[in-house]
Structure formats: C-alpha cells, structure tokens
Amino acid sequence: MRKLTYFVACSIDGFIGDPDGDASSMYKFVTEEFLEFLKAEYPETVSAEGRRHLGFEGLANRRFDTVIQGRGSYQIGLDAGLPSPYGHLRELVASRSIGTSPHPNVEIVHDDVAGRVRELKAEDGALGIWLCGGSGIAGELIEEIDELVIKTYPEVYGSGMPMFGSGFALTEFTLDAVRVFDNGVIVRWYSRKR
C-alpha cells in the first residue's frame, strides 16, 4: 500500500504561514546545502517552474508520483499563471469552489477527500502521495497521514496558519530521523504510530 506523506515547512512554533498563509519569510533559508538535499531526496517537491529555474528538470521523482493540495495552496500557482504547478506529478486539488479543472493534469476533488486518498493509497506503485498543504486539508486528512516530514525553519511566528487546521485529536507519531542544516533548518521524519 502506498503512503501519504505530509512534507511541510513550518516555523519553530508550528505555523506553515502567517495569518494570511504567507510563508515567504522562510525562503531565505533555502540555501545551497538545502537545495542539494532537495535535489538528492525530494526533487519532485519543487514546482515545475522551480525545477526549470534550478536545473532539476531531468531528475526522476524519488518519493512521490502524486500530489494533493487544498485550494489555498493551489491558488498560489494559479495566481502565478501556473494551473499545473507540479506537472511532473499527478495533481489533485481538494476544492468545493472550483467547478472544473483549469488544466488536464489537475483533478478536482469536490467531496470525500479522505475516500479519494484511500483509493490512491490502494493503487499499485512504489512511489507515494505527497500532501503539499495546507492547514485545512491536513486537518481533514490526519487519519490518512502515514508519515510526516517537517522542515522547521528557525523563525517564530507567534500566530498564523497551523500545520493542522482541525479540532483537538491526539495522534501519535514515532520519530525516525533528524537532519540539521548549517543555517539552522531542521528536518524531522516521523512515521504514524498505528
């Protein structure tokens, strides 16, 4: 069975963006060392536009062949004129407000997102599913998340968009690995405790 991985960037205090969802303050931590890590381990998590800019175009997907994101995360690409921001992956967008897909590579999931994720997880394949964000869809899919890969940037927001936009639900994960970068970024890998 394929796994759903929430691969996400956050502040020290667990916010993936400011109160409006903007996380651009974290960009300054994407140094050469961190880019080499992404290139080697998670090249598919860089947008198609970013891949062209960074020379990642020819790199094979290493971990994921599918990405799912909420409307807010997808809107960032739409606003930049990118209706298929991750064209090198199968793209799904959870949205009740987008009627039809603006791009043939993007599947709009209007309801039962968890059911659709369970279908994806049951498919044959060696690569997994990347939950790109945001907060609302992560909260909705908490029971389906098998792995967390949290990129923590050395900033404190104080308030903002939490990693999981949901009510209280204690969910346990096991710490599998930690990597610390020279710029203060910490990446932690957790697996779901079942």
GIKARA-V315721 format. One record per residue. NEAR is the number of other C-alpha atoms within 8 Angstrom. Layout:
BEGIN
NEAR / NEAR
END
This chain:
BEGIN
6 / 13 / 10 / 14 / 13 / 14 / 11 / 11 / 9 / 14 / 14 / 11 / 9 / 8 / 14 / 16 / 13 / 12 / 8 / 7 / 9 / 8 / 9 / 5 / 6 / 9 / 7 / 6 / 9 / 9 / 8 / 6 / 8 / 10 / 9 / 8 / 9 / 11 / 9 / 7 / 8 / 12 / 14 / 13 / 7 / 10 / 10 / 11 / 7 / 9 / 12 / 9 / 7 / 6 / 7 / 11 / 7 / 5 / 6 / 6 / 9 / 9 / 9 / 12 / 12 / 11 / 14 / 13 / 14 / 13 / 9 / 7 / 11 / 10 / 8 / 8 / 12 / 9 / 7 / 6 / 6 / 8 / 9 / 10 / 9 / 13 / 10 / 7 / 10 / 11 / 13 / 12 / 13 / 14 / 11 / 8 / 5 / 7 / 6 / 5 / 9 / 6 / 7 / 6 / 8 / 13 / 9 / 12 / 12 / 9 / 7 / 7 / 10 / 9 / 7 / 9 / 10 / 9 / 8 / 9 / 12 / 8 / 8 / 6 / 6 / 5 / 9 / 14 / 15 / 13 / 12 / 11 / 13 / 13 / 12 / 11 / 13 / 14 / 11 / 10 / 10 / 8 / 5 / 9 / 12 / 9 / 12 / 14 / 12 / 13 / 12 / 11 / 13 / 8 / 8 / 7 / 10 / 5 / 7 / 12 / 13 / 10 / 11 / 11 / 12 / 8 / 5 / 4 / 5 / 4 / 4 / 6 / 8 / 8 / 8 / 8 / 7 / 8 / 7 / 8 / 9 / 5 / 6 / 8 / 12 / 12 / 11 / 13 / 12 / 12 / 11 / 11 / 6 / 2
END
